[in-house]
Amino acid sequence: LCEAYTMTKIPKLKEYAVRATKIIVDGQHPNGGWAYKYGLGAGAHVDLSISGWCIQALKAAALTGITEIDGIDDAMGKAVEYVKKCQDGSGMFKYMPAKHGGHSSRGSLTGTGVLSLQIWKNAKSEEAKKGLEYIIANRLHDEWSKVDVYEWYYHAQACFQSTGVLSSRYWRAWNKSFQSVVVGAQEEDGKWSYGLHFHG
């Protein structure tokens, strides 16, 4: 909604963009992340996956220039702190912070963590750098059957966004393998077969 309003300035979209953004700001968990169904209690399922989407939505809201939207700066500041808590010493970002179980040591959400930092005042942070190093060292695959398309969506963005901010080497390293695997996996009729992390 926010991106549509920014691009079109359709007046009716403004009302819905404001309302939608308020739901996200008001639904932020006290720990700085977001849970499915915007749960706020101690048992809420707060994780980096849903938080990453909310962070992107709030960034889009910030870019609208709508003055009636309140609370984005505070919400994003808390969100960045939450995201940083999801990173371990190797540079990978996990599904949840370690003290909440630290689910998933696969590193598939590292791109989510890095991109979240990049889009809100932390593109040059040590956490972003370590995450990018982890991505290019550990998350490239040479076979489509091994590719988690959801994670590659984020990894590609994170590496690309680092260009001009930190270094172009992350994107060069990622894209060199990424493009050949993706292009090589396209089937004769133009489609791609399901990768990992597919929900039917």
Sequence and secondary structure as in RCSB ss.txt:
>XXXX:A:sequence
LCEAYTMTKIPKLKEYAVRATKIIVDGQHPNGGWAYKYGLGAGAHVDLSISGWCIQALKAAALTGITEIDGIDDA
MGKAVEYVKKCQDGSGMFKYMPAKHGGHSSRGSLTGTGVLSLQIWKNAKSEEAKKGLEYIIANRLHDEWSKVDVY
EWYYHAQACFQSTGVLSSRYWRAWNKSFQSVVVGAQEEDGKWSYGLHFHG
>XXXX:A:secstr
 HHHHHHH  HHHHHHHHHHHHHHHHT  TTSSEEGGG  STT  EEHHHHHHHHHHHHHHHTT  TT  SHHHH
HHHHHHHHHHTB TTS B SS GGGT    S TTHHHHHHHHHTTT TTSHHHHHHHHHHHHHS  SSGGG BHH
HHHHHHHHHHHTTTTT SHHHHHHHHHHHHHHHHH  TTS     BS   
